[in-house]
Amino acid sequence: MDIIETKKKLHAYIDVINDETQIELLNEAASVYASKQPDIIEQLEPGQLKRLIESVKQADQSKLINNQEVMKRSKQWLTK
């Protein structure tokens, strides 16, 4: 598919999306892309990227701790 066809498809998608949140997200993504800002992932140090990937894996495996539990553990840790 050439660039003209791709642009037509993008315009068609925009025309059929009626959800304000979706339009805002699309606009934000397009704005960042058009401004040629570097992707934040590309700015991470190797150690940061490794920790991020591990966090995503944990979230995918439902190994999460909710905010209430974090606060409880923090309070216990601070009182030791």
N, C-alpha and C positions, 0 to 999 in steps of 0.2 A: 504494500500500500504506500502510495507516495504522500508527501507532506500535505498536499492540498486535500486529499481524501481524509487524511487524519484530522486536519483542522475542521473539515465539515462534520465529521463524527463528533468531535468535541463540542462544536456549536449545537449539534442536535441533542447531545446529552444535557447541556446547560438548559436548553429550551424545555426539556421534559421534567427536569428536577424542580419540584415545588416545595421541598422541605427547606426551610430557611437555614437550619443548621448545616445541612449538606452543602448548600450553596456557599455558606460562610467558610466551611472547611476547604472546599474546592478553591475559593478565592484566595484563602490564606496560602494554600500550597502553591498556587500559580504565582502569587506575589513573591514568595520566597524564591521560587525557581527563576522567575524573570529578573530578580535583583542579583542573581548569581551568587547568593550568599553560600558559603561552604556548609555542607551538611555537618551537623554537630557530631555525628558519629565519626567523621573523618578527622575531627579535631581531638579525639580522645587519645590519651597515652595508651600503650599496649596493655598495661595493668588495669586501667579503667575499663577498656573494652572487654577484657577477660571477665572482670567482675560483673559488667552489664550482661554479658552473654550468660553467665552463671545465674544471675537473677532472673532472666527471662526463662531459663530452663526450670528453675524452681517454681516460678509462677505457672508455667505450663503443666507442671506436675502437681499443682494445687498445694505446694509447700509454702503457704503464706501465713503471716501472722497479722491479725487485724490490729487496728490502732488501739483498741481497748486493751488488748493483751500486751502490746508494746508499753503502754503507759503503766500497766500493772507491774511488768518486769522492771521498768525503769525505776519505779518507786521502791521496789524491793532492793534493787541494786544500790540505789542512793542511800538507803538506810543501813547498809552493811558497814 
